[in-house]
Amino acid sequence: MSPSRKKLVLAAVYLGTLMASLAISIVTVALPAIQTALKVDFSGLQWVVGAYALCLSAFMLSAGPLSDRYGRKRVWLVGVALFILGSAVCAAAPSLPVLIAGSALQGVAGAVVIPGSLSILTQAFPDPHERAHVIGGWSSFSGIALIVDPILGGLLVDHVSWRSIFLINLPLGALTLAIGFGGLQESADPDQASFDPIGQILSVLCLGALAYALIGAGQVGWMAFSTLLALVVAVAALLLFVIVENRVARPLLPLRLFRDRTYASVSFASFVLGFSGYSSLFLFSIFLQQAQGWSATQAGWRMVPVFLAMAATASRFGPLAQRYGMRRLMIYGYVGLGASMLALASFTPQTPYVVVACFFTVLGVGLGLAVPATGAAAMAAVPRAVSGSASATLNALRQSGMTIGIALLGTVMGSRAISAMSGALSEARVADAATLAGLAVRRHEMPAGLALAPDLFKPMLASAFAQGFSSAAICAGLFGLLVPLALLLKTRPSDNMRSTS
């Protein structure tokens, strides 16, 4: 492939990734405006975000085999087009159900675009060192999206309207389509692609039911019938999925790939990356606003060190991988992730921001190493013919880890905050302790806690939120350190890992 053609590939893939990444979190800035305009309750707003996350995780496993079978360029461009359509539906939505439907369509499209980008890069850049460099740039664009989200979203909502956060995807998507049509080369491996409709249905059912249970548990509780039923469906679908995948000739998820120790460990690392790394970003906003008292805009600016460090580190990943090796960078990245989260657990409402920013920077460096190293190591561990399936699996595991992390870490944070607040109010002999504590944290309404509480109780609430955040950060940090521990316990790196070192 000529250098000019490679530049077009990078431009298309990076723009598509930027577009899909923006949609993950930019909508959260506009939720209050959406609530006012469409007159919806808080649970309705949760589903605006939840519909995207549910469809993104539920359809990722199906996206890879479709790309391998029908053409990676063709399927990826269809995903971009669907994303534009979903954005247009959201922008024009006259009611909450239409907005949720548009978000769900965006999620389906994102399930094609995000893993498809990594597969296209793998096909276009077969050289391991060159591929490591471009995957680092790909990760940098994701980091740029995280930096831009809170700033751009606030500007658009304040100066245009909440609908503009969806309209911005139309020209961006059109430019991506134009470059992609002319720059991308078609590649497909239909003989290697899975033909497993039952497996596809079971994978969607399993991940969809799990996502539904985790989102619904925050509203109705873990012991509610709907939550338990969804969990039972998810477990049953998973067991049937494993049985089917072991019997069909061309499975959706080639389980034999997990016999390779490198691929299995990298897949676990991808899940941990979502659980401990990506989900923690949602907790930071709560800590900065509720424990330290910053406004939403101020909190967004104060999270920038994470994303700047992540983008800067990922942009240098290629030279770093060539010098230090993939395995070592993975260890460094996950040590940075786990150690920084454990350090963040010591923060209080009075912790100076300069200290917070320092550890945010360490976390960003860790993520900047872990994200591209995990992706590059996974692609190096599998045959190129099944790169679409491998990429989709990797991203599905990371997305599932993020979904589970938000639910479980949020539950840990909320439970600890309720306990701390109830104890503090009981010591102060306040009669309505349980009522106020429940007001502050139930149903993920923690961001409203300080605003709704009387001034007398705000220091108590800030301390309670800080203690809740500490408990969640400890869980995330310990889980994050499992990856370097597993890598260090390996007797030797596999041939594929060594080839990229």
URMOZI-V993913 format. One line per field, one symbol per residue. burial: b if it has 9 or more other ideal C-beta (glycine too) atoms within 8 Angstrom, else e. Layout:
# URMOZI-V993913
burial->???
This chain:
# URMOZI-V993913
burial->eeeebbbbbbbbbbbbbbbbbbbbbbbebbbebbbeebeeebebbbbbbbbbbbbbbbbbbbbbbbbbbebbbbbbbbbbbbbbbbbbbbbebeebebbbbbbbbbbbbbbbbbbbbbbbbbbbbeebbbbbbbbbbbbbbbbbbbbebbbbbbebbeeeebbbbbbbbbebbbbbbebbeebbbeebbeebbbebeebbebbbbbbbbbbbbbbbbbbeeeebeebbebbebbeebbebbbebbeebeebbbbbebeebebbbbbbbbbbbbbbbbbbbbbbbbbbbbbbbeeebebbbbbbbbbbbbbbbbbbbbbebbeeebbbbbbbbbbbbbbbbbbbbbebebebeeebbbebbbbbbbbbbbbbbbbbbbbbbbbeeebbbbbbbbbbbbbbbbbbbbbbbbbbbbbbbbbebbbebbbeeebeebeebbbbbbeeebbebbbeebeeebbebbbbbbbbbbbbbbbbbbbbbbbbbebbeebeeebebbeebb
